Structure formats: structure tokens, C-alpha cells
Amino acid sequence: MTKIEDSIGRILIADQDESFLSATTDLLQKEGYVCTPVRDGLEALQALKGHEFDLLITEIQMTGNQELELIRAVPIYTEGIPVIIYTAGPSLGTAIASNQLGVSAYFIKPVEFSVLLHHVKMNIANYHNHNRSMDAREGLQYCQDKMGQIDLLTSAITETVQVLETTKSSFKSKKLAALRRKLERLLASRQPE
């Protein structure tokens, strides 16, 4: 995926209503967000395929989202991205379905910009925190995996030293004795002080 330039947040805005799309994009860009405006659900899916976003703001009443197709497809392209719906055509069915799909906010147009901005800030902050947490978990898992490998290697070296020690009188090899001493020093360096 191509990263859109770093900013306080990258927002995909999907709406057929040109005036709402333009106004929302302009207002959010003035707040420091990078916005990608699209005019229907199909354009939104194409944008999700090629870029990373921190938030999706979408209308329901547009091609490619009238049955919440866009919302249902979002997890296929980007995991965990928050979604805000603002619509001129609210219904109990879409409100319930949106809730079941994990939509973070469902607004009826016109939306007061301060309310929308509050939800934008909150959702992007939560999304960034979630991503940092996931990165930390992956880093911790990587370290745990490496520690497991080191423990296996230490166990194998310990066993090798023991075999060399018990067979030293049988082979009387200076090279094996030197190898045993190197391995013993290696093990000693791994011991906590």
C-alpha cells in the first residue's frame, strides 16, 4: 500500500453530494488532515486498495453504499479503520446495521462541524493508539520468539559441553578441549550476574 503523506490523520471522504464533499474536505484540511474525496462507494474501495487511511467518512445514499456495501467491504482492505456515517437518508435499518458493523458514529445531515471534528479527532487518536499497541505486541512476540531460540541454543550448547566433558578421556583431543572451553565461556557469559 502507498502511504499518504504523514499528517495528523489521513481521511477518506465518500459522498455523491458535491457541496457536502467539498465543504467537509475543505474544513478538515484546514484542521491539518490529509483528505481524499471520492464520489461513490466504488471509488472509495479503489482508494482503500491503494492507500492507507486513518478514518472513513461516508454517506449511505450513494452508488456503492446504499446497502452498506462499502462499510461491509472495509475490513477486507484495511483492518480496524474507524468509519463515520453522515447521511441525508437515515433509516432505522441502516442505523442498526451500522451499529452491528462497528460504525463509530452515525450522523444525520447537516452535521455541525464541531461535532464531526470531535469524532474525527477521537477516532483517529484511538486508531493510532490501537496501531501502536498492535506494533508493540508484535515487537514483544518477536522478542519472545528470539528468546525461545536463544534458550534452545543455550540448551544445545550445555548438552554439547556435557558430552565433551564426559568423553574427554576417550578422545584426548586438544581441539575438542579447546572447543569445550569456548562453549563453557559462552555459557558463562549468558549467566546473569
Rosetta blueprint (number, residue, H / E / L):
1 M L
2 T E
3 K L
4 I L
5 E L
6 D L
7 S L
8 I L
9 G L
10 R E
11 I E
12 L E
13 I E
14 A E
15 D L
16 Q L
17 D L
18 E H
19 S H
20 F H
21 L H
22 S H
23 A H
24 T H
25 T H
26 D H
27 L H
28 L H
29 Q H
30 K H
31 E L
32 G L
33 Y L
34 V E
35 C E
36 T E
37 P E
38 V E
39 R L
40 D L
41 G H
42 L H
43 E H
44 A H
45 L H
46 Q H
47 A H
48 L H
49 K H
50 G H
51 H E
52 E L
53 F L
54 D L
55 L E
56 L E
57 I E
58 T E
59 E L
60 I L
61 Q L
62 M L
63 T L
64 G L
65 N L
66 Q L
67 E L
68 L L
69 E H
70 L H
71 I H
72 R H
73 A H
74 V H
75 P H
76 I H
77 Y H
78 T L
79 E L
80 G L
81 I L
82 P L
83 V E
84 I E
85 I E
86 Y E
87 T E
88 A L
89 G L
90 P L
91 S L
92 L H
93 G H
94 T H
95 A H
96 I H
97 A H
98 S H
99 N H
100 Q H
101 L L
102 G L
103 V L
104 S L
105 A E
106 Y E
107 F E
108 I E
109 K L
110 P L
111 V L
112 E L
113 F H
114 S H
115 V H
116 L H
117 L H
118 H H
119 H H
120 V H
121 K H
122 M H
123 N H
124 I H
125 A H
126 N H
127 Y H
128 H H
129 N H
130 H H
131 N H
132 R H
133 S H
134 M H
135 D H
136 A H
137 R H
138 E H
139 G H
140 L H
141 Q H
142 Y H
143 C H
144 Q H
145 D H
146 K H
147 M H
148 G H
149 Q H
150 I H
151 D H
152 L H
153 L H
154 T H
155 S H
156 A H
157 I H
158 T H
159 E H
160 T H
161 V H
162 Q H
163 V H
164 L H
165 E H
166 T H
167 T H
168 K H
169 S H
170 S H
171 F H
172 K L
173 S L
174 K H
175 K H
176 L H
177 A H
178 A H
179 L H
180 R H
181 R H
182 K H
183 L H
184 E H
185 R H
186 L H
187 L H
188 A H
189 S H
190 R H
191 Q L
192 P L
193 E L
